[in-house]
Amino acid sequence: MTDNEGQFDAIVVGSGITGGFAAKELTEAGLKVLMIERGRKIEHQIDYETETKAPWEMEFRGEGDTALYERDYAVQMLNRHFTEFTQNHFVNDAEQPYQKAPGKDFDWFRSYQLGGRSLTWGRQCYRWSDYDFGANKRDGVGTDWPIRYAELAPWYDRVEEFVGVSGAREGLAQLPDGHFLPPMELNVVEQAVRERIRAKYPERVLTIGRTANLTEARPEQGRAHCQYRSICARGCSYGAYFSTQSASLPAAQKTGRLTVVTDAQVHRLSYDPATRRVTAVHWIDTRTGEHKRAHSRIVFLNAGSFNSVHVLLNSRSEAMPNGLANSSGVLGTHIMDHASTLAAKAIMPGFEDRTTFGNRPTGVVIPRFKNMETLDGDGFTRGYSYQGGAMQSTWTQGKRMGGIGAEYKDKLHQVGPWSMVLVAFADSMPRAANRLTLSKKLDPRGVPQLEIAFEHGAEEHAALADAKKEAAAMLTHAGGKVIMGFDRPNHGGTAIHEMGGARMGWDPQTSVLNRWNQAHDAANLFVTDGAQMSSSACQNPSLTYLALTARACDAAVSMLKEGRI
């Protein structure tokens, strides 16, 4: 085993959304930081290999090699963002195996590379409210969050101002407004549906999705405004959407205090029970197989929700036989992922003479409107929200049309009817039975694989049944003809919002982290990716991850300066 050269103030494990942001915050605070990334290096603007390619420039015209996918990408190919254009931004499942508990299904979508899933995420950015932070205490499921919205609001501000989030202010208590760039526009059908829904249901608001795509350039960051291509997951040389490469990494590198190591699979942390401190981070060089380690005063785990828990579980020792920071016994438990399904799709007549141009990289959202001031859900105590949008069939309808020659091509120049979809996202209840454990099977580098046991329960099914009913009612009232809708949740993992496993809480006997994201059992260890979450809410969690990361970095730096860690 070799020691990495140099001594660091902080080590950040992972380079995705939260890892990149942690590196930025810590280096800007004056710390010397080592950031360790499991995957390969991807350099901004240079390594986005398919960004500007047309389908006819791709070997399989963008559709990909089916035989290859079935062999090596059996899980990743199920991701809606996975195509021949983006496949290099997703893991090879054959090389990165995981296990599912018997009788359980969980589709774990992963991106191991510099930037992690910041290159492939959906970019939806929503604040949580006290309906969310207070949910566990209110209905007695899970452990109470040790923070509330007022404590996190300044950190939401800080993150939004740096990231660049476009959106419309709506004045909703359940979806607090933020510091927004000008919003993208609703199309004509969405605007009509918004007005018609509001007329009958004043408490329900359809608004444009709040997205980390710039509608105004950020020249000080070297980032241009969005080009409305909606091919974000290929990588964006304009820097128009927020990623580690476009924003956080340049800011951290500008300080001169960041060291980046890639192709490095962190598999465990060393722990000294006498000092109650993490003493080293251990990784395997995936190119050479060499085992390496580094030391620092603090460690931030940002490897991705399940990967961070995996590292902690695998960091077993005589002092911590069930995993590092697990004196409570809850490490790996209470994992969550939003229960999601296509609640309704409707044909929207009356707009045939209208069309739109460009490819807006966001949809619409209808925030939660159930179980707020009173519990009015039938069989569920939390909430659900919708995402979706209105679209018009275009030349792509040719994939399903017969024809040949000039007449066929002329038909493809004509736009078709409008339709609208609403996809429901329901709260995922924190349950002890939904958990991560170490498998007896090893990965290609000899590390125990992660085993995932997860299933949705009666509350999620009840919420989606209600969401299907209400979606159909709203679209029908808005003039639509509903043609389908579902109330069964998709597989766990499909929402790509996996979280939990190292939850925050007041009590060290029922939680892994305290209110500063600091491990109860290891004073110099912080976890600020999705593993930290104590509940799921029903809106996208990434902005909350970032706000908690910024807050934890500030706290950690203060603790270092004051000599408390």
C-alpha positions in Angstrom: 0.0 0.0 0.0 1.2 3.5 -0.8 0.4 6.8 0.7 -0.7 9.6 -1.5 1.8 12.4 -1.5 1.0 15.3 0.7 -1.2 16.0 3.8 -4.6 17.4 3.2 -7.0 19.4 5.4 -10.0 17.6 3.8 -10.7 14.6 1.5 -13.9 14.6 -0.5 -14.9 11.2 -1.8 -16.9 11.6 -5.0 -17.1 14.4 -7.6 -20.8 14.5 -8.4 -23.1 17.3 -7.6 -22.4 17.4 -3.9 -18.7 16.3 -4.1 -17.9 19.0 -6.5 -19.7 21.6 -4.5 -18.0 20.4 -1.3 -14.6 20.7 -3.0 -15.5 24.3 -4.1 -16.7 25.4 -0.6 -13.8 23.8 1.3 -11.1 25.2 -1.0 -12.6 28.6 -1.1 -12.6 28.5 2.7 -8.8 28.0 2.6 -8.5 24.2 3.0 -6.2 22.0 1.0 -8.5 19.4 -0.5 -8.1 16.0 -2.2 -11.1 14.9 -4.3 -11.2 11.2 -5.1 -13.3 10.0 -8.0 -14.0 6.3 -8.8 -14.4 6.8 -12.5 -12.4 8.2 -15.4 -11.4 11.8 -16.0 -13.8 13.8 -18.3 -12.6 17.3 -19.2 -15.1 20.0 -19.8 -15.6 20.8 -23.5 -12.9 18.4 -24.6 -14.3 15.0 -23.7 -18.0 15.3 -24.6 -17.5 13.0 -27.5 -21.0 12.9 -28.9 -22.2 16.4 -28.0 -22.7 17.7 -31.5 -23.1 14.5 -33.5 -26.1 13.8 -35.6 -27.8 10.4 -35.6 -26.3 9.5 -39.0 -22.8 10.0 -37.5 -23.4 7.3 -34.9 -22.8 3.6 -35.7 -26.3 2.7 -34.6 -28.0 6.0 -35.5 -28.3 6.9 -31.9 -30.3 3.8 -31.0 -27.3 1.8 -29.8 -26.1 -1.8 -30.0 -28.9 -3.9 -28.5 -26.7 -7.0 -28.0 -24.0 -4.9 -26.2 -26.7 -3.3 -24.0 -28.2 -6.6 -23.0 -24.8 -8.0 -22.1 -23.1 -5.0 -20.4 -25.8 -2.4 -19.7 -28.8 -4.5 -18.6 -29.8 -2.0 -15.9 -28.5 1.3 -17.3 -30.3 0.8 -20.6 -33.6 1.1 -18.7 -32.7 4.8 -17.9 -34.7 7.3 -20.0 -31.5 9.3 -20.4 -29.4 6.3 -21.7 -28.8 6.3 -25.5 -26.0 5.7 -27.8 -25.1 9.3 -27.4 -24.9 9.1 -23.6 -23.8 5.5 -22.9 -20.3 6.6 -22.1 -21.7 8.6 -19.2 -23.1 5.5 -17.5 -21.5 2.5 -15.8 -21.0 -0.9 -17.4 -23.2 -3.1 -15.3 -21.0 -6.2 -16.0 -18.0 -4.4 -14.6 -19.9 -2.7 -11.7 -22.2 -5.4 -10.3 -24.6 -5.2 -7.4 -27.1 -7.6 -5.9 -30.8 -7.4 -5.4 -32.4 -9.1 -2.4 -34.5 -12.2 -3.3 -37.9 -11.1 -4.6 -36.9 -7.4 -4.8 -36.3 -5.2 -7.7 -34.2 -2.0 -7.8 -32.8 -0.4 -10.9 -29.7 1.4 -9.7 -28.6 4.0 -12.3 -25.0 5.1 -11.9 -22.4 7.3 -13.6 -18.8 6.7 -12.4 -16.7 9.5 -13.9 -15.4 12.9 -13.0 -18.6 14.9 -12.5 -20.6 11.7 -11.6 -24.3 12.1 -12.3 -23.9 15.9 -12.5 -23.4 15.2 -16.2 -26.6 13.2 -16.6 -29.1 14.5 -13.9 -32.5 15.9 -14.7 -31.5 19.3 -13.3 -34.9 19.9 -11.5 -34.2 22.1 -8.5 -36.9 22.5 -5.8 -36.7 23.7 -2.2 -38.2 21.6 0.5 -40.6 23.2 3.0 -41.5 22.4 6.6 -44.3 20.1 5.3 -41.3 18.0 4.3 -38.8 18.5 7.2 -41.6 18.0 9.7 -43.2 15.0 8.1 -41.5 12.3 10.1 -42.5 14.0 13.4 -46.0 14.7 12.2 -47.0 11.1 11.4 -44.5 9.3 13.6 -42.8 7.4 10.8 -39.0 7.7 10.7 -36.8 9.9 12.9 -37.4 13.6 13.2 -35.2 15.8 11.0 -32.8 17.9 13.2 -33.4 21.0 11.1 -36.3 23.0 9.6 -36.7 25.2 6.6 -35.6 28.5 8.2 -32.2 27.0 9.0 -31.6 25.9 5.5 -33.1 28.9 3.6 -29.8 30.9 3.6 -28.0 27.9 2.2 -30.6 27.4 -0.5 -30.0 31.1 -1.4 -26.2 30.5 -1.6 -26.5 27.4 -3.8 -29.1 28.9 -6.2 -27.0 32.0 -6.7 -24.0 30.0 -7.7 -25.8 27.2 -9.6 -28.2 29.3 -11.6 -31.8 28.1 -11.4 -34.4 29.4 -13.8 -38.0 29.4 -12.6 -41.2 31.3 -11.8 -42.1 32.6 -8.4 -45.5 31.3 -7.3 -45.7 32.1 -3.6 -46.4 28.5 -2.5 -45.8 27.4 1.1 -45.2 23.8 0.0 -42.7 24.8 -2.7 -40.8 27.9 -1.5 -39.6 30.4 -4.0 -35.9 31.0 -4.5 -33.4 33.2 -6.3 -34.4 32.5 -9.8 -33.2 33.4 -13.3 -36.0 34.3 -15.7 -38.2 31.3 -16.3 -38.5 29.3 -19.5 -41.9 29.7 -21.1 -44.9 27.4 -20.9 -46.1 26.4 -24.3 -49.6 27.3 -25.5 -51.2 24.1 -24.2 -49.5 24.2 -20.9 -50.6 27.8 -20.3 -54.2 26.9 -21.1 -54.1 23.9 -18.8 -52.6 26.0 -16.1 -55.4 28.6 -16.3 -58.2 26.0 -16.6 -56.9 24.0 -13.6 -56.5 27.1 -11.5 -60.1 28.2 -12.3 -61.5 25.0 -10.7 -58.8 24.1 -8.2 -57.4 27.4 -6.9 -54.9 25.6 -4.6 -53.3 23.7 -7.5 -50.7 25.4 -9.6 -49.1 24.3 -12.8 -45.8 26.0 -13.3 -42.6 25.7 -15.3 -40.0 23.3 -14.0 -37.3 25.0 -12.0 -34.2 23.9 -13.7 -30.4 24.3 -13.4 -30.2 25.6 -17.0 -29.1 29.2 -17.4 -31.5 31.5 -19.1 -28.9 34.3 -18.7 -25.2 33.9 -19.3 -22.7 33.7 -16.4 -19.6 35.2 -18.0 -17.8 35.3 -14.6 -18.1 31.5 -14.6 -17.4 31.0 -18.3 -20.9 29.7 -18.8 -23.3 30.7 -21.7 -27.0 30.7 -21.6 -29.0 27.6 -22.6 -29.1 26.7 -26.3 -32.5 24.9 -26.0 -31.1 21.7 -27.5 -32.2 19.3 -24.7 -29.3 17.0 -25.1 -27.8 17.9 -21.7 -26.7 14.3 -20.8 -24.2 14.3 -23.6 -22.3 17.1 -21.8 -22.6 20.8 -22.6 -19.6 22.8 -23.8 -21.5 26.0 -23.3 -21.7 25.2 -19.6 -25.4 26.1 -19.8 -26.4 23.5 -17.2 -24.9 23.1 -13.8 -22.4 20.3 -13.5 -19.2 19.8 -11.6 -17.2 20.4 -14.8 -19.0 23.6 -15.8 -19.1 25.3 -12.4 -17.8 23.7 -9.2 -14.6 22.2 -10.4 -13.3 25.4 -12.1 -14.1 27.4 -9.0 -12.2 24.9 -6.7 -9.3 24.7 -9.1 -9.0 28.5 -9.3 -8.0 28.5 -5.6 -4.9 26.4 -6.3 -5.8 24.2 -3.3 -7.5 21.2 -5.0 -5.9 17.9 -6.0 -8.0 15.5 -8.1 -7.5 11.7 -8.3 -9.6 9.7 -10.8 -9.9 6.0 -11.5 -9.8 5.4 -7.7 -12.4 3.2 -6.0 -12.6 4.2 -2.3 -13.6 1.0 -0.4 -13.0 1.8 3.2 -12.0 4.3 5.9 -9.7 3.7 8.8 -11.0 4.6 12.3 -9.2 5.2 15.6 -11.5 4.5 18.5 -9.3 6.3 20.9 -9.7 9.6 19.2 -13.0 8.8 17.5 -11.6 10.0 14.2 -11.3 8.7 10.7 -7.5 8.4 10.1 -7.2 7.4 6.4 -9.2 7.0 3.2 -8.3 3.8 1.3 -8.8 3.3 -2.4 -7.9 0.9 -5.3 -6.3 2.3 -8.4 -8.7 0.7 -11.0 -6.1 0.9 -13.7 -3.3 -0.8 -11.9 -5.0 -2.6 -8.9 -2.6 -0.8 -6.5 -4.0 -0.1 -3.0 -3.5 3.5 -1.9 -4.4 5.7 1.0 -4.4 9.3 2.1 -4.8 11.2 5.4 -6.7 14.4 6.2 -8.2 16.3 9.1 -11.7 15.9 7.9 -13.5 13.6 5.4 -16.6 14.3 3.3 -18.4 11.3 1.9 -20.1 12.3 -1.4 -19.8 9.1 -3.4 -23.6 8.9 -4.1 -26.2 7.8 -1.6 -25.7 4.1 -1.8 -22.0 4.2 -2.5 -21.3 6.3 0.6 -23.3 3.8 2.7 -21.4 1.0 1.0 -18.0 2.5 2.1 -19.2 2.9 5.7 -20.5 -0.7 5.8 -17.3 -2.0 4.4 -15.2 0.1 6.9 -15.8 -2.6 9.6 -13.3 -2.8 12.4 -13.0 -4.3 15.9 -14.3 -1.1 17.3 -17.1 -0.8 14.7 -18.0 -4.4 13.7 -21.2 -3.5 11.9 -19.8 -0.7 9.9 -18.2 2.7 10.6 -20.5 5.2 12.3 -23.0 2.5 13.1 -23.3 2.3 16.8 -27.0 3.0 16.3 -27.5 -0.1 14.1 -29.4 2.0 11.5 -26.7 2.4 8.9 -28.0 1.1 5.6 -31.6 1.1 6.7 -34.6 3.4 5.7 -33.5 3.8 2.1 -36.0 5.6 -0.2 -36.8 6.3 -3.8 -39.8 8.2 -5.0 -42.7 6.1 -6.1 -43.4 7.2 -9.7 -45.7 6.3 -12.6 -47.4 7.9 -15.6 -50.5 9.1 -13.9 -52.3 10.3 -17.0 -51.8 11.0 -20.7 -54.4 13.0 -22.6 -54.9 14.2 -26.2 -55.4 18.0 -26.1 -57.6 19.1 -29.0 -58.1 22.6 -30.1 -54.5 23.7 -30.6 -53.8 22.2 -34.0 -53.0 25.6 -35.5 -50.3 26.3 -32.9 -46.7 24.9 -32.6 -43.5 25.6 -30.8 -39.8 25.8 -31.7 -36.6 24.6 -30.0 -36.2 21.9 -27.4 -36.9 23.3 -24.0 -34.9 21.3 -21.5 -37.5 21.3 -18.7 -41.1 20.4 -18.3 -43.8 21.5 -15.9 -44.6 20.7 -12.3 -47.7 20.7 -10.2 -46.6 20.8 -6.6 -48.1 18.8 -3.8 -51.7 19.8 -2.7 -52.7 16.9 -0.5 -52.1 16.3 3.3 -50.9 19.8 4.0 -52.9 21.7 6.7 -55.1 18.7 7.2 -54.6 15.0 6.4 -57.0 14.5 3.5 -55.2 11.6 1.7 -57.0 8.3 1.4 -54.6 5.8 2.9 -51.5 8.0 2.8 -50.2 10.8 5.0 -47.6 12.4 2.8 -47.8 14.0 -0.6 -47.3 13.6 -4.3 -46.5 16.0 -7.1 -46.5 15.9 -10.9 -44.0 16.5 -13.6 -44.6 16.4 -17.3 -45.6 18.7 -20.1 -47.5 19.1 -23.4 -45.9 18.0 -26.6 -46.7 17.9 -30.3 -45.9 15.0 -32.5 -43.4 16.0 -35.2 -41.2 14.2 -37.8 -40.4 11.5 -35.3 -43.9 10.1 -35.9 -42.3 8.7 -39.0 -40.8 5.9 -36.9 -44.3 4.4 -36.7 -45.6 5.4 -40.2 -45.4 3.5 -43.4 -44.5 5.3 -46.6 -41.8 6.2 -49.1 -40.9 9.1 -51.3 -41.8 12.8 -51.5 -45.4 12.4 -50.2 -44.1 10.6 -47.1 -41.5 13.3 -46.5 -44.1 16.0 -46.9 -46.2 14.4 -44.2 -43.3 14.5 -41.8 -43.0 18.2 -42.3 -46.5 18.6 -40.8 -46.9 18.7 -37.1 -49.4 16.4 -35.5 -51.8 16.6 -32.5 -50.9 17.8 -29.0 -50.9 15.6 -26.0 -50.0 16.1 -22.4 -48.6 13.8 -19.7 -48.5 14.0 -16.0 -46.0 11.8 -14.2 -46.6 11.4 -10.4 -43.9 11.3 -7.8 -45.0 10.2 -4.4 -43.2 10.4 -1.0 -41.3 7.2 -0.2 -41.8 6.3 3.4 -38.7 5.6 5.4 -38.8 1.9 6.4 -36.3 -0.2 8.3 -36.9 -3.2 5.9 -35.7 -1.1 2.9 -32.0 -1.4 3.4 -28.5 -1.9 2.1 -26.2 -4.8 3.2 -22.9 -6.3 2.1 -23.2 -9.3 -0.2 -21.0 -12.3 0.1 -20.3 -11.8 -3.6 -17.2 -9.8 -4.5 -16.7 -7.2 -7.3 -13.9 -7.6 -9.8 -11.5 -5.8 -7.3 -12.3 -8.1 -4.4 -14.7 -5.7 -2.5 -18.0 -7.1 -1.2 -20.8 -6.0 -3.5 -23.8 -4.0 -2.3 -27.1 -5.8 -1.9 -30.3 -3.7 -2.2 -33.6 -4.7 -0.5 -36.4 -2.3 -1.5 -40.1 -2.3 -2.2 -42.8 0.3 -2.1 -45.6 -0.1 0.5 -49.3 0.5 0.9 -48.8 4.3 1.4 -47.1 4.7 -1.9 -49.7 2.6 -3.7 -52.5 4.7 -2.2 -50.8 7.9 -3.1 -50.3 6.9 -6.7 -53.9 5.7 -6.9 -55.1 9.1 -5.8 -52.6 10.8 -8.2 -54.0 8.9 -11.1 -57.6 9.9 -10.2 -56.7 13.6 -9.7 -54.5 13.8 -12.9 -57.4 12.5 -15.0 -59.8 14.9 -13.4 -57.5 17.9 -14.0 -56.7 17.1 -17.6 -60.3 16.3 -18.4 -61.5 19.6 -16.9 -58.7 21.3 -19.0 -60.3 19.9 -22.2 -58.2 16.8 -22.6 -59.2 13.3 -23.6 -57.4 10.9 -21.2 -56.2 7.8 -23.0 -54.1 6.1 -20.3 -53.0 6.3 -16.7 -51.4 4.0 -14.2 -51.4 3.7 -10.4 -48.7 1.0 -9.9 -45.2 2.3 -9.1 -42.3 1.7 -11.3 -39.4 -0.3 -10.0 -37.5 1.2 -7.1 -34.7 3.3 -8.5 -36.7 4.4 -11.5 -37.1 7.9 -10.1 -33.3 8.1 -9.8 -33.8 9.7 -6.4 -32.3 7.0 -4.2 -31.5 8.4 -0.8 -31.2 7.5 2.9 -29.1 4.9 4.6 -27.1 7.3 6.8 -29.8 9.5 8.0 -29.7 12.7 10.0 -31.3 12.9 13.4 -31.3 14.3 16.9 -30.6 11.0 18.7 -27.3 9.0 18.2 -29.3 5.8 19.0 -31.6 6.2 16.0 -29.5 8.1 13.4 -26.0 8.2 11.9 -25.5 12.0 11.4 -26.2 15.0 13.6 -27.7 18.3 12.5 -24.4 19.4 10.9 -24.1 16.2 8.8 -21.4 15.1 11.1 -21.2 11.4 12.1 -22.3 10.9 15.8 -19.5 8.3 16.1 -16.7 10.0 14.2 -16.2 13.8 14.7 -14.2 14.4 11.5 -16.6 12.5 9.2 -19.3 14.3 7.2 -21.8 12.8 4.8 -23.7 15.2 2.6 -25.0 13.3 -0.4 -28.4 11.6 -0.6 -27.4 9.1 2.1 -28.0 11.9 4.7 -31.8 12.1 4.0 -34.3 11.2 6.8 -37.3 11.5 4.5 -37.9 11.9 0.8 -40.5 14.6 0.3 -42.1 14.3 -3.2 -40.0 16.8 -5.1 -36.5 16.3 -6.5 -33.9 16.3 -3.7 -30.7 17.5 -5.4 -31.0 21.2 -4.4 -31.5 20.1 -0.8 -28.4 17.9 -1.0 -26.5 21.0 -2.2 -27.8 23.3 0.5 -27.0 20.8 3.2 -23.5 20.4 1.7 -22.9 24.1 1.8 -24.1 24.3 5.4 -22.0 21.3 6.5 -18.9 22.7 4.9 -19.3 26.0 6.7 -19.8 24.1 10.0 -16.8 21.8 9.4 -14.5 24.7 8.6 -15.6 26.5 11.8 -15.0 23.4 13.8 -11.5 23.1 12.4 -10.6 26.7 13.1 -11.9 26.4 16.6 -10.0 23.2 17.2 -13.1 21.1 17.9 -12.1 18.5 15.3 
